[in-house]
Amino acid sequence: MKKIALLALLVGLATGAMAGNALAIGAIAIDDQIGDDDPAYGLAIGEDSKEDARRMALRYCREQGGTNCRYVVWFETCGAVAVSKRYYGYGYGSTKAKATGDALEMCERNSCRIVVAECE
């Protein structure tokens, strides 16, 4: 399922780039249920509005099997998600390094790893 969400994300990136968005918006959604698997997440970028980005992030999270997905943040430049089996973190900022650093810090480095980091 994660490969499908990633493919959808990449298609969205290509479509947004072709559309020539002057200001594209991204969003992150996370399923915060603790279980044996990593939390499901959705990262949408290249959307025209905060609402579109929120809706797509929730959709991608649910497509990964998330049953308790919730929207956590929107951003204009870069976004990242870090997960472990019990923790998650997200970050955003003007660079991929800033977004990934914040995601790992929020996750408190509890064996967390970056699962996705993208920039407009």
HELIX and SHEET records of a PDB file:
HELIX    1   1 LYS A    2  ALA A   19  1                                  18    
HELIX    2   2 LYS A   50  GLU A   63  1                                  14    
HELIX    3   3 LYS A   96  MET A  106  1                                  11    
SHEET    1   A 3 TYR A  41  GLU A  47  0                                        
SHEET    2   A 3 ILE A  25  ASP A  31 -1                                        
SHEET    3   A 3 CYS A  69  PHE A  75 -1                                        
SHEET    1   B 3 TYR A  88  GLY A  93  0                                        
SHEET    2   B 3 CYS A  78  VAL A  83 -1                                        
SHEET    3   B 3 ARG A 113  CYS A 119 -1                                        
END                                                                             
